[in-house]
């Protein structure tokens, strides 16, 4: 009997000491100084200096929209420079903004430079959204982000050599001359 009790003890002890297979919580990794989220992010969550406005199908990457409009400004201080940035899908905003900045640099104030200098939440990687990204940014308006519905916002997507695509909240699109003054709302990726 003593032997059966000792064997039963060791069997129970070995089962209770085994590592259980526990599902780890979703972790959002970033390339900046952001800490990981312990829960799956949702559209409308405050995160990374702004509000999550779009999440890709993997659930790990998306768009964060800044919580405030930047000063109204021009798309380009020299509308006669043909900056060919026609990309309008998710992922093009950052590429477009880098190309616009490469050409215009820091000569005068313009939409991409405003975004580049923005420090919302302490982050330095803000940029001007492509037209599709701007549409996703407006989604945050359904979750408490405020947008001005009286005028248009610049996108980083050019419509032609002289015009860029704009969108008015909640989503009407058009093109305006690059020297016109419009609102700017920065975004960043996570």
ZIMO-V175531 format. One record per run of one state. SS is the DSSP state (H for helix, E for strand, L for the rest). FROM is the first residue (numbers start at 1). LEN is the number of residues. If there is no record, write none. Layout:
{{SS;FROM;LEN} {SS;FROM;LEN}}
This chain:
{{L;1;1} {H;2;16} {L;18;28} {E;46;2} {L;48;2} {E;50;6} {L;56;6} {E;62;5} {L;67;3} {E;70;4} {L;74;18} {H;92;13} {L;105;6} {H;111;7} {L;118;2} {H;120;3} {L;123;4} {E;127;2} {L;129;2} {H;131;13} {L;144;8} {E;152;7} {L;159;4} {E;163;6} {L;169;3} {E;172;6} {L;178;4} {E;182;3} {L;185;1} {E;186;4} {L;190;1}}
